[in-house]
Amino acid sequence: MTRGVGYGRRRRSSPADWSPPDTDGVRTIYRRLSRRYGPLDPPHSDDPLEELIVTVLSQNTSDVNRDRAYAALRARFPTWEDVLAAPLPALVEAIRPGGLAPTKAPRIKAILAKIREREGRLDLSWLRGAPTERVREYLASLPGVGPKTVACVLAFSLGRPALPVDTHVHRTALRLGLIPPGLGAGRAHEAIEAVVPPRIRVRMHVGLIRLGRNVCRAGIPRCAECALVDRCPAAPLFLTSTLQS
């Protein structure tokens, strides 16, 4: 007889069934992701304000469309003062390639207006020397800026040990048991940073995104191809063994 692999029905789990993974287990996940996907080098931006706006543009869209929107934005409005002074319809049109432009354009203007009101200019370079908690508090107080955007600026511009939770990271972290079942993306940042050591947080973010895009997809994941299948609490809920004669 041969053993085949099929997809079975999922069984719901509850937070009561969950316990935090140990550090050795988390490091094993990280090492396997590194072996499977190669160097987990994060993107980098030297300008915190640039990273902030890029992250707003990245919401609910692909990297390709985000980059198109940002390139179009800076081509039409070369300075942040130009962006802030731009008529809203013109700004919407400029960032349309990124999707949700009618929502993102007023958010970008509101963020820039608040920064200029506070700082007297459109410059966040002072964040580089500020304590991490001060940076978190400042960014989170800006209009429409949530935990993911804060974490992206910390990780990709300031080189701080943050782990941004996008849709791929959230999905894979839930399935791998890194965060409790049912925990929303907003609250997941604190939970996942509590179990992932600071030195590997940014690269773990990159690895989980690659896992989510390539294997651990929404709907039915490709568990049979996953380097973490033997360590994943969710894998038995998706995979069932069938006997063939």
Buried (B, 14 or more C-beta within 10 A) or exposed (E): EEEEEEBEEEEEBEEEEBEBBEEEBBBBBBEBBBEBBEEBEBEEBEBBBBBBBBBBBBBEBEEEBBBBBBEBBBEBBEEBEEBBEBEEEEBBBBBBBBBBBEBBBBBBBBBBBBBBEEEEEBBBEEBBEBEEEEBBEBBEEBEBBBBBBBBBBBBBBBEBBBBBBBEBBBBBBBBBBBBBBEBEBEBBBEBBBEBBEEEBBBBBBBBBBBBBEBBBBEEEBEBEEBBBBEBBBBBBBBBEEEEEE
